[in-house]
């Protein structure tokens, strides 16, 4: 261990040891074995340290921050300071590398005398969404200030990283990784690309409550494909192309500033379950009927943007702006499961009523499953007049297992469709149900 390795790999982690184990295994499978792995816990108190020890490999070291910072930024800075190599690569603890990743990084850096290297990454929407994306291929052919590559497909000289450190996301109005990477590239002597697909990303913020559920099924499946020894990447790129043809391509690029400092940081923590979606003061006790519109349902891949009923007609009519604001809805999709998050205390049995417009295909409604915290509940059609459909479900508190997840009602359908395939619309989105509102009331008995 006295001689510096060719590259240092930094894995920031927090309380997801099953995923961490798989990420480390994908590093150990690299064709280029001259590396060190610095696993940096963000104030971990689980068994992550033991997972690292169990590998019994002197190239893997465990570091744990004294407290939890809620983001990779502090862990990455610590890793850079402790790194012994002149080049640094990052791996998300829930991402997987192909065996040629590090070799391709070092080869590109050497050939171009580059201090920043990007590789090609495939990004996957949540299971059932059919969504895929690609990072590391750029519209102009080279990286620009409007592009972005997630950290697992990014490497740089240690010297450059120490000069332009990771910043606290609570002080930023854009994603912390985007700020760091763009700052590094702005001052880089040369930027190179491996032009090789070697990264597979399963974004935690795209998977509802991923830090509570902690499923690693996708990572296990990908690692099994890697360990098979068969180069599956051409087929994987074809899958990405198929996703684009189907209108489910994930766009990867510069994030729009919105919400002020720390907004994106907190929003992503809520998406993945690391932070509650509502504060205690925002939660209401359901002692009377309470109706909620769909304005605040924005979980990625579960809900499309808010829309207005009869928007064109109403916009031409004077005096109806207030009505327009009330008559809103969201399509579910492209995921088959969409959860309506509710700012209420689930401390009693509730009757839930969901108002929606007729789906584009009647068969979609017939496949509907309503559930709470993964447990299906019986539902019935209380109203169907051809224009409005109301679904009712009784949720009995003693029949639902206790959970640390935020309360919400999940709607699962058997399929989603593109409006252009069933109407004369040109809309290519994958949609399921058109939900307008949800009402909860206390259930007697």
Beta strands, then each sheet from edge to edge (+ up, - down):
strand 1: 7-13
strand 2: 35-41
strand 3: 60-64
strand 4: 87-90
strand 5: 96-97
strand 6: 116-124
strand 7: 132-135
strand 8: 154-157
strand 9: 191-201
strand 10: 249-250
strand 11: 290-293
strand 12: 307-308
strand 13: 328-331
strand 14: 337-341
strand 15: 350-357
strand 16: 369-372
strand 17: 375-377
strand 18: 379-384
strand 19: 389-395
strand 20: 408-412
strand 21: 417-418
strand 22: 430-431
strand 23: 434-442
sheet 1: 3+ 2+ 1+ 4+ 8- 6+ 7- 10-
sheet 2: 3+ 2+ 1+ 4+ 8- 6+ 9+ 5-
sheet 3: 11+ 23- 13+ 12-
sheet 4: 11+ 23- 15+ 19- 18+
sheet 5: 14+ 20- 16+ 17-
sheet 6: 21+ 22-
end
